[in-house]
Amino acid sequence: MKRIDNEAPLKDLIDKFMKAYNLDGRMKEMNIRNNWEEIVGPAIFRRTESVQFNGSVLLLKVKSSVMRQELMLIKTELIAKINEYAKEELVTDVWIS
């Protein structure tokens, strides 16, 4: 049997697969959730109940109204920090409840 010469590195094939099935964004979202403490620090991490994504909007649920107010004040810095960690514009807005 003749071998077809269409070899590609495994990384390239995985990247194509992830993009074809729109999984690359989900992997980046999961990476943000899994590394939340590293991104925001221990103080915010301890007071965060949940971190979810709705498209490019980050949905945060926090344990106290004081933390909600403080996060609202640093919302643009938080978005910048998350996008810097993701190395792309993954988050455009943050909703805090």
Biopython code that builds the backbone (N, CA, C, O; Angstrom):
import numpy as np
from Bio.PDB.StructureBuilder import StructureBuilder

atoms = [
    (1, "MET", "N", (0.826, -1.176, 0.000)),
    (1, "MET", "CA", (0.000, 0.000, 0.000)),
    (1, "MET", "C", (0.874, 1.244, 0.000)),
    (1, "MET", "O", (1.897, 1.305, 0.682)),
    (2, "LYS", "N", (0.463, 2.206, -0.755)),
    (2, "LYS", "CA", (1.211, 3.454, -0.834)),
    (2, "LYS", "C", (0.788, 4.365, 0.315)),
    (2, "LYS", "O", (-0.399, 4.496, 0.614)),
    (3, "ARG", "N", (1.772, 4.990, 0.952)),
    (3, "ARG", "CA", (1.527, 5.875, 2.070)),
    (3, "ARG", "C", (1.270, 7.293, 1.558)),
    (3, "ARG", "O", (2.005, 7.802, 0.712)),
    (4, "ILE", "N", (0.229, 7.913, 2.078)),
    (4, "ILE", "CA", (-0.092, 9.289, 1.688)),
    (4, "ILE", "C", (0.769, 10.234, 2.521)),
    (4, "ILE", "O", (0.878, 10.089, 3.738)),
    (5, "ASP", "N", (1.370, 11.191, 1.849)),
    (5, "ASP", "CA", (2.290, 12.111, 2.528)),
    (5, "ASP", "C", (1.543, 13.365, 2.985)),
    (5, "ASP", "O", (1.681, 14.434, 2.392)),
    (6, "ASN", "N", (0.756, 13.217, 4.039)),
    (6, "ASN", "CA", (0.061, 14.369, 4.600)),
    (6, "ASN", "C", (0.269, 14.412, 6.118)),
    (6, "ASN", "O", (-0.664, 14.662, 6.881)),
    (7, "GLU", "N", (1.474, 14.171, 6.520)),
    (7, "GLU", "CA", (1.806, 14.159, 7.936)),
    (7, "GLU", "C", (1.809, 15.577, 8.490)),
    (7, "GLU", "O", (2.175, 16.528, 7.800)),
    (8, "ALA", "N", (1.400, 15.699, 9.730)),
    (8, "ALA", "CA", (1.400, 16.982, 10.420)),
    (8, "ALA", "C", (1.703, 16.720, 11.894)),
    (8, "ALA", "O", (1.387, 15.649, 12.412)),
    (9, "PRO", "N", (2.309, 17.686, 12.563)),
    (9, "PRO", "CA", (2.566, 17.501, 14.001)),
    (9, "PRO", "C", (1.248, 17.329, 14.763)),
    (9, "PRO", "O", (0.226, 17.913, 14.402)),
    (10, "LEU", "N", (1.290, 16.533, 15.803)),
    (10, "LEU", "CA", (0.102, 16.238, 16.594)),
    (10, "LEU", "C", (-0.519, 17.513, 17.162)),
    (10, "LEU", "O", (-1.744, 17.633, 17.207)),
    (11, "LYS", "N", (0.298, 18.454, 17.593)),
    (11, "LYS", "CA", (-0.210, 19.711, 18.143)),
    (11, "LYS", "C", (-1.077, 20.439, 17.121)),
    (11, "LYS", "O", (-2.139, 20.955, 17.467)),
    (12, "ASP", "N", (-0.636, 20.484, 15.874)),
    (12, "ASP", "CA", (-1.415, 21.150, 14.832)),
    (12, "ASP", "C", (-2.753, 20.450, 14.601)),
    (12, "ASP", "O", (-3.780, 21.101, 14.408)),
    (13, "LEU", "N", (-2.729, 19.132, 14.624)),
    (13, "LEU", "CA", (-3.969, 18.374, 14.442)),
    (13, "LEU", "C", (-4.951, 18.603, 15.588)),
    (13, "LEU", "O", (-6.155, 18.739, 15.369)),
    (14, "ILE", "N", (-4.428, 18.644, 16.799)),
    (14, "ILE", "CA", (-5.283, 18.891, 17.965)),
    (14, "ILE", "C", (-5.861, 20.302, 17.906)),
    (14, "ILE", "O", (-7.043, 20.498, 18.187)),
    (15, "ASP", "N", (-5.041, 21.283, 17.544)),
    (15, "ASP", "CA", (-5.528, 22.657, 17.416)),
    (15, "ASP", "C", (-6.637, 22.761, 16.369)),
    (15, "ASP", "O", (-7.644, 23.431, 16.597)),
    (16, "LYS", "N", (-6.457, 22.107, 15.231)),
    (16, "LYS", "CA", (-7.488, 22.117, 14.188)),
    (16, "LYS", "C", (-8.775, 21.467, 14.679)),
    (16, "LYS", "O", (-9.869, 21.966, 14.415)),
    (17, "PHE", "N", (-8.642, 20.354, 15.393)),
    (17, "PHE", "CA", (-9.798, 19.664, 15.949)),
    (17, "PHE", "C", (-10.548, 20.554, 16.935)),
    (17, "PHE", "O", (-11.775, 20.646, 16.893)),
    (18, "MET", "N", (-9.789, 21.216, 17.834)),
    (18, "MET", "CA", (-10.404, 22.085, 18.849)),
    (18, "MET", "C", (-11.148, 23.246, 18.193)),
    (18, "MET", "O", (-12.247, 23.597, 18.622)),
    (19, "LYS", "N", (-10.564, 23.837, 17.168)),
    (19, "LYS", "CA", (-11.213, 24.952, 16.479)),
    (19, "LYS", "C", (-12.414, 24.489, 15.670)),
    (19, "LYS", "O", (-13.430, 25.182, 15.618)),
    (20, "ALA", "N", (-12.312, 23.329, 15.041)),
    (20, "ALA", "CA", (-13.409, 22.817, 14.223)),
    (20, "ALA", "C", (-14.659, 22.543, 15.059)),
    (20, "ALA", "O", (-15.778, 22.753, 14.592)),
    (21, "TYR", "N", (-14.472, 22.078, 16.283)),
    (21, "TYR", "CA", (-15.599, 21.775, 17.153)),
    (21, "TYR", "C", (-15.834, 22.855, 18.211)),
    (21, "TYR", "O", (-16.557, 22.634, 19.183)),
    (22, "ASN", "N", (-15.221, 24.019, 18.014)),
    (22, "ASN", "CA", (-15.390, 25.178, 18.894)),
    (22, "ASN", "C", (-15.100, 24.839, 20.356)),
    (22, "ASN", "O", (-15.828, 25.262, 21.254)),
    (23, "LEU", "N", (-14.040, 24.080, 20.585)),
    (23, "LEU", "CA", (-13.661, 23.695, 21.935)),
    (23, "LEU", "C", (-12.507, 24.522, 22.481)),
    (23, "LEU", "O", (-12.234, 24.477, 23.681)),
    (24, "ASP", "N", (-11.828, 25.272, 21.632)),
    (24, "ASP", "CA", (-10.674, 26.033, 22.102)),
    (24, "ASP", "C", (-11.083, 27.106, 23.101)),
    (24, "ASP", "O", (-10.367, 27.344, 24.074)),
    (25, "GLY", "N", (-12.222, 27.760, 22.879)),
    (25, "GLY", "CA", (-12.705, 28.768, 23.821)),
    (25, "GLY", "C", (-13.083, 28.152, 25.152)),
    (25, "GLY", "O", (-12.804, 28.720, 26.208)),
    (26, "ARG", "N", (-13.719, 26.992, 25.104)),
    (26, "ARG", "CA", (-14.105, 26.298, 26.343)),
    (26, "ARG", "C", (-12.882, 25.888, 27.156)),
    (26, "ARG", "O", (-12.900, 25.952, 28.386)),
    (27, "MET", "N", (-11.835, 25.474, 26.481)),
    (27, "MET", "CA", (-10.609, 25.096, 27.187)),
    (27, "MET", "C", (-9.988, 26.311, 27.871)),
    (27, "MET", "O", (-9.486, 26.203, 28.989)),
    (28, "LYS", "N", (-10.019, 27.456, 27.211)),
    (28, "LYS", "CA", (-9.477, 28.674, 27.811)),
    (28, "LYS", "C", (-10.324, 29.110, 29.003)),
    (28, "LYS", "O", (-9.784, 29.571, 30.009)),
    (29, "GLU", "N", (-11.641, 28.968, 28.900)),
    (29, "GLU", "CA", (-12.523, 29.290, 30.024)),
    (29, "GLU", "C", (-12.232, 28.374, 31.211)),
    (29, "GLU", "O", (-12.173, 28.834, 32.351)),
    (30, "MET", "N", (-12.053, 27.092, 30.949)),
    (30, "MET", "CA", (-11.743, 26.147, 32.005)),
    (30, "MET", "C", (-10.388, 26.475, 32.642)),
    (30, "MET", "O", (-10.212, 26.334, 33.853)),
    (31, "ASN", "N", (-9.450, 26.908, 31.826)),
    (31, "ASN", "CA", (-8.142, 27.297, 32.333)),
    (31, "ASN", "C", (-8.265, 28.498, 33.272)),
    (31, "ASN", "O", (-7.586, 28.548, 34.297)),
    (32, "ILE", "N", (-9.122, 29.465, 32.935)),
    (32, "ILE", "CA", (-9.341, 30.622, 33.806)),
    (32, "ILE", "C", (-9.961, 30.166, 35.127)),
    (32, "ILE", "O", (-9.513, 30.583, 36.196)),
    (33, "ARG", "N", (-10.976, 29.321, 35.064)),
    (33, "ARG", "CA", (-11.618, 28.834, 36.292)),
    (33, "ARG", "C", (-10.648, 28.043, 37.158)),
    (33, "ARG", "O", (-10.630, 28.208, 38.378)),
    (34, "ASN", "N", (-9.846, 27.190, 36.544)),
    (34, "ASN", "CA", (-8.915, 26.355, 37.309)),
    (34, "ASN", "C", (-7.773, 27.154, 37.932)),
    (34, "ASN", "O", (-7.203, 26.739, 38.941)),
    (35, "ASN", "N", (-7.441, 28.284, 37.341)),
    (35, "ASN", "CA", (-6.334, 29.097, 37.856)),
    (35, "ASN", "C", (-6.822, 30.423, 38.435)),
    (35, "ASN", "O", (-6.073, 31.399, 38.461)),
    (36, "TRP", "N", (-8.058, 30.464, 38.896)),
    (36, "TRP", "CA", (-8.661, 31.688, 39.404)),
    (36, "TRP", "C", (-7.854, 32.295, 40.557)),
    (36, "TRP", "O", (-7.659, 33.509, 40.601)),
    (37, "GLU", "N", (-7.391, 31.471, 41.473)),
    (37, "GLU", "CA", (-6.613, 31.988, 42.611)),
    (37, "GLU", "C", (-5.328, 32.656, 42.136)),
    (37, "GLU", "O", (-4.958, 33.717, 42.638)),
    (38, "GLU", "N", (-4.657, 32.051, 41.186)),
    (38, "GLU", "CA", (-3.417, 32.629, 40.646)),
    (38, "GLU", "C", (-3.688, 33.961, 39.944)),
    (38, "GLU", "O", (-2.861, 34.869, 40.011)),
    (39, "ILE", "N", (-4.814, 34.086, 39.285)),
    (39, "ILE", "CA", (-5.140, 35.299, 38.523)),
    (39, "ILE", "C", (-5.520, 36.448, 39.442)),
    (39, "ILE", "O", (-5.025, 37.562, 39.272)),
    (40, "VAL", "N", (-6.401, 36.195, 40.421)),
    (40, "VAL", "CA", (-6.932, 37.285, 41.246)),
    (40, "VAL", "C", (-6.309, 37.389, 42.626)),
    (40, "VAL", "O", (-6.479, 38.404, 43.301)),
    (41, "GLY", "N", (-5.599, 36.374, 43.055)),
    (41, "GLY", "CA", (-4.998, 36.400, 44.382)),
    (41, "GLY", "C", (-5.880, 35.702, 45.412)),
    (41, "GLY", "O", (-7.059, 35.447, 45.164)),
    (42, "PRO", "N", (-5.297, 35.395, 46.572)),
    (42, "PRO", "CA", (-6.022, 34.600, 47.575)),
    (42, "PRO", "C", (-7.213, 35.328, 48.213)),
    (42, "PRO", "O", (-8.201, 34.679, 48.558)),
    (43, "ALA", "N", (-7.149, 36.643, 48.379)),
    (43, "ALA", "CA", (-8.243, 37.369, 49.037)),
    (43, "ALA", "C", (-9.530, 37.290, 48.220)),
    (43, "ALA", "O", (-10.590, 36.975, 48.761)),
    (44, "ILE", "N", (-9.444, 37.573, 46.931)),
    (44, "ILE", "CA", (-10.627, 37.508, 46.075)),
    (44, "ILE", "C", (-11.050, 36.057, 45.865)),
    (44, "ILE", "O", (-12.243, 35.753, 45.832)),
    (45, "PHE", "N", (-10.081, 35.171, 45.725)),
    (45, "PHE", "CA", (-10.383, 33.748, 45.522)),
    (45, "PHE", "C", (-11.232, 33.184, 46.660)),
    (45, "PHE", "O", (-12.208, 32.476, 46.416)),
    (46, "ARG", "N", (-10.859, 33.499, 47.907)),
    (46, "ARG", "CA", (-11.589, 32.973, 49.069)),
    (46, "ARG", "C", (-13.016, 33.505, 49.146)),
    (46, "ARG", "O", (-13.885, 32.857, 49.730)),
    (47, "ARG", "N", (-13.265, 34.667, 48.569)),
    (47, "ARG", "CA", (-14.590, 35.278, 48.652)),
    (47, "ARG", "C", (-15.433, 35.065, 47.387)),
    (47, "ARG", "O", (-16.526, 35.618, 47.261)),
    (48, "THR", "N", (-14.922, 34.273, 46.468)),
    (48, "THR", "CA", (-15.649, 33.984, 45.235)),
    (48, "THR", "C", (-16.337, 32.625, 45.358)),
    (48, "THR", "O", (-15.691, 31.618, 45.646)),
    (49, "GLU", "N", (-17.647, 32.605, 45.139)),
    (49, "GLU", "CA", (-18.394, 31.351, 45.207)),
    (49, "GLU", "C", (-18.397, 30.607, 43.879)),
    (49, "GLU", "O", (-18.258, 29.385, 43.847)),
    (50, "SER", "N", (-18.558, 31.356, 42.767)),
    (50, "SER", "CA", (-18.543, 30.687, 41.467)),
    (50, "SER", "C", (-18.008, 31.627, 40.391)),
    (50, "SER", "O", (-18.143, 32.848, 40.468)),
    (51, "VAL", "N", (-17.395, 31.005, 39.388)),
    (51, "VAL", "CA", (-16.854, 31.706, 38.219)),
    (51, "VAL", "C", (-17.415, 30.987, 36.999)),
    (51, "VAL", "O", (-17.093, 29.823, 36.759)),
    (52, "GLN", "N", (-18.252, 31.675, 36.230)),
    (52, "GLN", "CA", (-18.877, 31.083, 35.050)),
    (52, "GLN", "C", (-18.710, 32.019, 33.856)),
    (52, "GLN", "O", (-18.428, 33.205, 34.025)),
    (53, "PHE", "N", (-18.881, 31.495, 32.681)),
    (53, "PHE", "CA", (-18.817, 32.284, 31.458)),
    (53, "PHE", "C", (-20.145, 32.204, 30.717)),
    (53, "PHE", "O", (-20.766, 31.144, 30.643)),
    (54, "ASN", "N", (-20.564, 33.326, 30.176)),
    (54, "ASN", "CA", (-21.705, 33.386, 29.275)),
    (54, "ASN", "C", (-21.209, 34.133, 28.039)),
    (54, "ASN", "O", (-21.319, 35.355, 27.947)),
    (55, "GLY", "N", (-20.671, 33.383, 27.109)),
    (55, "GLY", "CA", (-20.009, 34.012, 25.960)),
    (55, "GLY", "C", (-18.740, 34.710, 26.424)),
    (55, "GLY", "O", (-17.857, 34.080, 27.005)),
    (56, "SER", "N", (-18.651, 36.007, 26.169)),
    (56, "SER", "CA", (-17.465, 36.757, 26.593)),
    (56, "SER", "C", (-17.706, 37.515, 27.894)),
    (56, "SER", "O", (-16.904, 38.370, 28.271)),
    (57, "VAL", "N", (-18.810, 37.207, 28.586)),
    (57, "VAL", "CA", (-19.128, 37.845, 29.860)),
    (57, "VAL", "C", (-18.782, 36.885, 30.994)),
    (57, "VAL", "O", (-19.219, 35.734, 31.003)),
    (58, "LEU", "N", (-17.994, 37.371, 31.945)),
    (58, "LEU", "CA", (-17.632, 36.579, 33.114)),
    (58, "LEU", "C", (-18.665, 36.841, 34.199)),
    (58, "LEU", "O", (-18.920, 37.990, 34.558)),
    (59, "LEU", "N", (-19.254, 35.780, 34.716)),
    (59, "LEU", "CA", (-20.262, 35.879, 35.766)),
    (59, "LEU", "C", (-19.645, 35.437, 37.081)),
    (59, "LEU", "O", (-19.269, 34.275, 37.236)),
    (60, "LEU", "N", (-19.540, 36.358, 38.028)),
    (60, "LEU", "CA", (-18.951, 36.053, 39.329)),
    (60, "LEU", "C", (-20.030, 36.105, 40.396)),
    (60, "LEU", "O", (-20.876, 37.000, 40.403)),
    (61, "LYS", "N", (-19.988, 35.144, 41.288)),
    (61, "LYS", "CA", (-20.846, 35.177, 42.458)),
    (61, "LYS", "C", (-19.918, 35.255, 43.664)),
    (61, "LYS", "O", (-19.073, 34.385, 43.875)),
    (62, "VAL", "N", (-20.092, 36.318, 44.453)),
    (62, "VAL", "CA", (-19.213, 36.529, 45.604)),
    (62, "VAL", "C", (-19.997, 36.391, 46.900)),
    (62, "VAL", "O", (-21.226, 36.468, 46.911)),
    (63, "LYS", "N", (-19.269, 36.185, 47.988)),
    (63, "LYS", "CA", (-19.888, 35.894, 49.275)),
    (63, "LYS", "C", (-20.343, 37.133, 50.032)),
    (63, "LYS", "O", (-21.177, 37.021, 50.930)),
    (64, "SER", "N", (-19.826, 38.308, 49.701)),
    (64, "SER", "CA", (-20.193, 39.496, 50.477)),
    (64, "SER", "C", (-20.447, 40.692, 49.574)),
    (64, "SER", "O", (-19.887, 40.809, 48.484)),
    (65, "SER", "N", (-21.307, 41.575, 50.061)),
    (65, "SER", "CA", (-21.613, 42.795, 49.307)),
    (65, "SER", "C", (-20.415, 43.734, 49.267)),
    (65, "SER", "O", (-20.253, 44.494, 48.313)),
    (66, "VAL", "N", (-19.583, 43.686, 50.289)),
    (66, "VAL", "CA", (-18.377, 44.516, 50.306)),
    (66, "VAL", "C", (-17.437, 44.094, 49.174)),
    (66, "VAL", "O", (-16.893, 44.942, 48.467)),
    (67, "MET", "N", (-17.249, 42.791, 49.005)),
    (67, "MET", "CA", (-16.389, 42.299, 47.933)),
    (67, "MET", "C", (-16.989, 42.634, 46.580)),
    (67, "MET", "O", (-16.257, 42.958, 45.645)),
    (68, "ARG", "N", (-18.305, 42.561, 46.459)),
    (68, "ARG", "CA", (-18.968, 42.914, 45.197)),
    (68, "ARG", "C", (-18.670, 44.370, 44.839)),
    (68, "ARG", "O", (-18.360, 44.672, 43.686)),
    (69, "GLN", "N", (-18.761, 45.267, 45.813)),
    (69, "GLN", "CA", (-18.469, 46.682, 45.570)),
    (69, "GLN", "C", (-17.005, 46.890, 45.179)),
    (69, "GLN", "O", (-16.708, 47.653, 44.259)),
    (70, "GLU", "N", (-16.105, 46.220, 45.869)),
    (70, "GLU", "CA", (-14.677, 46.369, 45.556)),
    (70, "GLU", "C", (-14.363, 45.846, 44.157)),
    (70, "GLU", "O", (-13.568, 46.447, 43.433)),
    (71, "LEU", "N", (-14.976, 44.740, 43.777)),
    (71, "LEU", "CA", (-14.753, 44.199, 42.436)),
    (71, "LEU", "C", (-15.333, 45.117, 41.366)),
    (71, "LEU", "O", (-14.768, 45.240, 40.279)),
    (72, "MET", "N", (-16.451, 45.758, 41.668)),
    (72, "MET", "CA", (-17.024, 46.714, 40.709)),
    (72, "MET", "C", (-16.061, 47.878, 40.467)),
    (72, "MET", "O", (-15.968, 48.396, 39.355)),
    (73, "LEU", "N", (-15.350, 48.282, 41.518)),
    (73, "LEU", "CA", (-14.395, 49.393, 41.384)),
    (73, "LEU", "C", (-13.181, 49.023, 40.534)),
    (73, "LEU", "O", (-12.601, 49.881, 39.869)),
    (74, "ILE", "N", (-12.803, 47.760, 40.557)),
    (74, "ILE", "CA", (-11.609, 47.329, 39.806)),
    (74, "ILE", "C", (-11.977, 46.473, 38.598)),
    (74, "ILE", "O", (-11.160, 45.693, 38.109)),
    (75, "LYS", "N", (-13.198, 46.623, 38.126)),
    (75, "LYS", "CA", (-13.716, 45.794, 37.036)),
    (75, "LYS", "C", (-12.828, 45.839, 35.787)),
    (75, "LYS", "O", (-12.525, 44.790, 35.218)),
    (76, "THR", "N", (-12.409, 47.021, 35.353)),
    (76, "THR", "CA", (-11.591, 47.108, 34.137)),
    (76, "THR", "C", (-10.224, 46.465, 34.339)),
    (76, "THR", "O", (-9.698, 45.823, 33.430)),
    (77, "GLU", "N", (-9.646, 46.633, 35.529)),
    (77, "GLU", "CA", (-8.354, 45.983, 35.808)),
    (77, "GLU", "C", (-8.501, 44.460, 35.848)),
    (77, "GLU", "O", (-7.616, 43.726, 35.408)),
    (78, "LEU", "N", (-9.641, 44.001, 36.387)),
    (78, "LEU", "CA", (-9.901, 42.563, 36.445)),
    (78, "LEU", "C", (-10.030, 41.977, 35.043)),
    (78, "LEU", "O", (-9.487, 40.908, 34.763)),
    (79, "ILE", "N", (-10.741, 42.667, 34.169)),
    (79, "ILE", "CA", (-10.878, 42.218, 32.780)),
    (79, "ILE", "C", (-9.508, 42.167, 32.108)),
    (79, "ILE", "O", (-9.187, 41.204, 31.411)),
    (80, "ALA", "N", (-8.706, 43.204, 32.321)),
    (80, "ALA", "CA", (-7.369, 43.251, 31.728)),
    (80, "ALA", "C", (-6.491, 42.109, 32.244)),
    (80, "ALA", "O", (-5.746, 41.500, 31.476)),
    (81, "LYS", "N", (-6.580, 41.822, 33.533)),
    (81, "LYS", "CA", (-5.787, 40.744, 34.135)),
    (81, "LYS", "C", (-6.158, 39.384, 33.551)),
    (81, "LYS", "O", (-5.287, 38.573, 33.235)),
    (82, "ILE", "N", (-7.457, 39.146, 33.411)),
    (82, "ILE", "CA", (-7.927, 37.866, 32.874)),
    (82, "ILE", "C", (-7.503, 37.712, 31.420)),
    (82, "ILE", "O", (-7.029, 36.650, 31.017)),
    (83, "ASN", "N", (-7.674, 38.772, 30.635)),
    (83, "ASN", "CA", (-7.302, 38.711, 29.217)),
    (83, "ASN", "C", (-5.789, 38.579, 29.044)),
    (83, "ASN", "O", (-5.323, 37.921, 28.114)),
    (84, "GLU", "N", (-5.034, 39.199, 29.929)),
    (84, "GLU", "CA", (-3.573, 39.049, 29.877)),
    (84, "GLU", "C", (-3.189, 37.602, 30.171)),
    (84, "GLU", "O", (-2.303, 37.046, 29.523)),
    (85, "TYR", "N", (-3.849, 37.004, 31.137)),
    (85, "TYR", "CA", (-3.579, 35.605, 31.468)),
    (85, "TYR", "C", (-3.942, 34.684, 30.301)),
    (85, "TYR", "O", (-3.225, 33.729, 30.001)),
    (86, "ALA", "N", (-5.070, 34.988, 29.648)),
    (86, "ALA", "CA", (-5.530, 34.161, 28.530)),
    (86, "ALA", "C", (-4.771, 34.453, 27.240)),
    (86, "ALA", "O", (-4.845, 33.674, 26.290)),
    (87, "LYS", "N", (-4.049, 35.552, 27.199)),
    (87, "LYS", "CA", (-3.281, 35.977, 26.026)),
    (87, "LYS", "C", (-4.181, 36.287, 24.825)),
    (87, "LYS", "O", (-3.764, 36.165, 23.674)),
    (88, "GLU", "N", (-5.419, 36.689, 25.115)),
    (88, "GLU", "CA", (-6.359, 37.135, 24.085)),
    (88, "GLU", "C", (-7.538, 37.801, 24.779)),
    (88, "GLU", "O", (-7.673, 37.718, 25.999)),
    (89, "GLU", "N", (-8.390, 38.460, 24.004)),
    (89, "GLU", "CA", (-9.557, 39.111, 24.594)),
    (89, "GLU", "C", (-10.665, 38.086, 24.776)),
    (89, "GLU", "O", (-11.544, 37.937, 23.927)),
    (90, "LEU", "N", (-10.605, 37.393, 25.882)),
    (90, "LEU", "CA", (-11.569, 36.352, 26.206)),
    (90, "LEU", "C", (-12.786, 36.938, 26.917)),
    (90, "LEU", "O", (-13.909, 36.472, 26.721)),
    (91, "VAL", "N", (-12.559, 37.971, 27.752)),
    (91, "VAL", "CA", (-13.613, 38.577, 28.565)),
    (91, "VAL", "C", (-13.788, 40.035, 28.150)),
    (91, "VAL", "O", (-12.816, 40.785, 28.067)),
    (92, "THR", "N", (-15.041, 40.433, 27.887)),
    (92, "THR", "CA", (-15.322, 41.826, 27.549)),
    (92, "THR", "C", (-16.080, 42.542, 28.656)),
    (92, "THR", "O", (-16.088, 43.771, 28.712)),
    (93, "ASP", "N", (-16.725, 41.770, 29.547)),
    (93, "ASP", "CA", (-17.479, 42.378, 30.631)),
    (93, "ASP", "C", (-17.533, 41.406, 31.805)),
    (93, "ASP", "O", (-17.369, 40.198, 31.633)),
    (94, "VAL", "N", (-17.767, 41.951, 33.010)),
    (94, "VAL", "CA", (-17.895, 41.138, 34.209)),
    (94, "VAL", "C", (-19.193, 41.525, 34.910)),
    (94, "VAL", "O", (-19.450, 42.704, 35.157)),
    (95, "TRP", "N", (-20.000, 40.532, 35.224)),
    (95, "TRP", "CA", (-21.209, 40.739, 36.021)),
    (95, "TRP", "C", (-20.973, 40.109, 37.378)),
    (95, "TRP", "O", (-20.571, 38.949, 37.470)),
    (96, "ILE", "N", (-21.222, 40.871, 38.428)),
    (96, "ILE", "CA", (-20.929, 40.410, 39.777)),
    (96, "ILE", "C", (-22.224, 40.381, 40.578)),
    (96, "ILE", "O", (-22.954, 41.370, 40.643)),
    (97, "SER", "N", (-22.495, 39.241, 41.179)),
    (97, "SER", "CA", (-23.681, 39.111, 42.034)),
    (97, "SER", "C", (-23.304, 38.530, 43.378)),
    (97, "SER", "O", (-24.168, 38.345, 44.235)),
]
sb = StructureBuilder()
sb.init_structure("model")
sb.init_model(0)
sb.init_chain("A")
sb.init_seg("    ")
for serial, (resi, resn, name, xyz) in enumerate(atoms, 1):
    if name == "N":
        sb.init_residue(resn, " ", resi, " ")
    sb.init_atom(name, np.array(xyz, "f"), 0.0, 1.0, " ", f" {name:<3s}", serial, name[0])
structure = sb.get_structure()
